[in-house]
Amino acid sequence: MTDASPSRFLRIVLRVDSFASSSAGTITLIGVLLALVFTHTVAGVVAATVLFAAWVAVGWTGLRHQRLSGRNRTAEDR
């Protein structure tokens, strides 16, 4: 555990994680994923796969940062 502030890139990732784990962010991402898949194109499916992988990676990074910092998210963090 460290008290050093996160890097600029990590702060951006954590902000994206905060949005993605909110109700509005989850609904938005699911809608975009479905829209990409239902384009019935290879590019749409590939883009949906990449977006989903990024969503998982950002969520995993957020959870890991939360665990390592010893901090629990509260309603004020959202």
C-alpha positions in Angstrom: 0.0 0.0 0.0 1.3 3.4 -0.9 0.1 6.9 -0.3 1.5 8.1 -3.6 -1.1 9.5 -5.9 -1.9 7.5 -9.0 -0.4 8.3 -12.4 -2.4 10.4 -14.9 -3.2 7.3 -17.0 -4.4 5.4 -13.9 -6.6 8.4 -12.9 -8.2 8.3 -16.3 -8.7 4.5 -16.1 -10.3 4.9 -12.7 -12.6 7.7 -13.9 -13.7 5.4 -16.8 -14.2 2.6 -14.3 -16.3 4.9 -12.2 -18.6 5.7 -15.1 -18.7 2.1 -16.4 -19.8 0.8 -13.0 -22.6 3.3 -12.6 -26.1 2.4 -13.7 -26.0 4.9 -16.6 -22.6 3.7 -17.8 -23.5 0.0 -17.7 -26.7 0.6 -19.7 -24.8 2.8 -22.2 -22.1 0.2 -22.7 -24.6 -2.7 -23.0 -26.5 -0.7 -25.6 -23.4 0.1 -27.6 -22.3 -3.5 -27.5 -25.6 -4.8 -28.7 -25.8 -2.1 -31.4 -22.3 -3.1 -32.6 -23.1 -6.9 -32.6 -26.4 -6.3 -34.4 -24.7 -4.5 -37.3 -24.1 -8.1 -38.6 -20.6 -7.1 -39.8 -17.3 -8.5 -38.9 -16.1 -5.0 -38.0 -19.0 -4.5 -35.6 -18.4 -7.8 -33.9 -14.7 -7.1 -33.6 -15.4 -3.6 -32.2 -17.8 -5.0 -29.7 -15.2 -7.6 -28.6 -12.5 -5.0 -28.2 -14.9 -2.7 -26.3 -16.0 -5.6 -24.0 -12.3 -6.5 -23.3 -11.6 -2.9 -22.5 -14.6 -2.8 -20.2 -13.4 -5.9 -18.3 -9.8 -4.6 -18.1 -10.9 -1.2 -16.7 -13.1 -2.9 -14.2 -10.3 -5.3 -13.1 -7.9 -2.4 -12.8 -10.4 -0.5 -10.7 -11.0 -3.4 -8.4 -7.3 -4.1 -8.0 -6.6 -0.4 -7.2 -9.4 -0.4 -4.7 -8.0 -3.6 -3.0 -4.4 -2.3 -3.0 -5.3 1.1 -1.7 -7.4 -0.4 1.1 -10.2 1.9 0.2 -13.9 1.0 -0.2 -16.0 2.9 -2.6 -18.8 5.0 -1.1 -21.7 6.8 -2.6 -19.6 10.0 -2.5 -17.0 8.4 -4.9 -19.5 7.9 -7.7 
